[in-house]
Amino acid sequence: MLLIECPWCGPRAESEYRCGGESPIVRPADPAATDDAAWADYLFYRDNAKGLSFERWHHRFGCGLWFNIARDTASHRILAIFGITDPRPVPEPGA
Amino acid sequence: MTRYSAWSLVRAGFAGQRTWDPAWRDAAPRKRYQAIIIGGGGHGLATAYYLARTHGIRDIAVLERGWIGGGNTGRNTTVIRSNYFYPESSRFYDFSLTLYEGLSRELNYNIMFSQRGMWSFAHDRHGVEMLRRSVNAMRLNGVDAEYHEADEVQRRIPGLNPLPRFPIFAGLLQPRGGTARHDAVAWGYARAADRLGVDIIQNCDVTGFDIRDGHIVGVQTTHGDMASECVGMAVAGHSSVMAERAGFRLPIISYALQAFVSEPLKPVLDTVVLAPSTGTYLSQSDKGELVIGSGLDLFPSYAQRGSLPVLEHTAAGLIDLFPQFSRVRLLRQWAGIVDVVADSTPILGESPVKGLYLNCGWGTGGFKAIPGGGFCLAHHMATGEAHPLAAAFSLDRFRTGALIDEAAASGIAH
């Protein structure tokens, strides 16, 4: 069970949240000028990293707001929590 | 190598069962192979077997990071079925089921395939309509399917809760569905492939790829470099990790899928039951254990263990179906890392690197596809052409948009 610290509500159980997948995923600025391969890359292709991963979470049964998490997908350790529009934090060495 | 039979069992009995050969050799890796398979699970071993048996390519290495069948092949809930919706999926999965029907005899290894039937339920009027649609689709695709009303479902599954929280309006039965001994599938393919000359190399991690002008020429491993211009990759939940080492990404997200086993009971359940309302499904193994599963832990994970909310949800779903199991103890709980794609349809065939072939994207249902997945990948690796059964499962469908959206269509927990 993950204990996730919502930036607004504090530490809450995993079951209150929904994971919204990798973050950030940037929509191509001009879809009409984007070829099919680049569009597929935007829609479907993911880093799916083993280890440090950046993802957005939604506090569905709480404040209802979105935020970002840096998490290790192998150990499940949460390394950083940051705002939905904030840039990815640089991980500390050995984290 | 000894052929397994009642006679060989009796004969070895006179020698105290001490005369058996190892089921496969502990092969020493060589510098060059005609074909290399990464991943010694069911799909990888089946690919090696069909390459050797059907296509006569016997200069093959299967490289397994851990031990044979120690990944998802040894972690699934052993259900075999072909109750899909679209023609492409139906054809492929039914072919795989058909191969399973003859597999014990073909491999000379008892995989204990028991066609005890598989049920999935409808819990409301809309569910009934979707269930009828599924039955009709399956029949149009030539797959066996039966529709039964609630009283017939209750009559055929003794002990099923007559008044569950999510009422059972109707059931879809696939009589040819069932379960098999999962370890035996890996061991049977390993033994049969080994007998055809395939080198099975365990504790051998592939750490990198040698790629020249976009074409694969070899792999780097913890047992040294091996050259080959034809490499297959069947590593399930770790497909993205392996793809990164080859320099490309995949449309895959890895999740943990949990399974649970209860203490052994006397025979209480002679079929496979799925309740879509909770996603819970169960069967009883020949040892008497209830084998139980349900949905994914819905966040990306490479940890082969599950989280407690899903365990609680699954237990609630189980007790809703069979209240008498409320005091049954769970003996073991674990998770496998599954490779989920957007349309719940596998990826079989070419990768962006020439000569490197993919067998992945099975999501939560790779076990039932082992014979078919191995057969079709072997065909592609040997001939350079996609097998007609797997032609629609190319990686390129994510670019062209020709997705086969079984996630929404087949009414099964994926």
Interface residues (C-beta under 8 A of the other chain):
Chain A: M1 L2 A13 E14 S15 R18 C19 G21 E22 D36 A37 A40 D41 L43 F44 Y45 R46 D47 N48 A49 K50 G51 S53 E55 T73 A74 S75 H76
Chain B: H238 S240 V241 E244 R249 L250 P251 I252 I253 S254 L298 F299 P300 S301 Y302 A303 S307 L308 P309 V341 A342 F398 R399 T400 G401
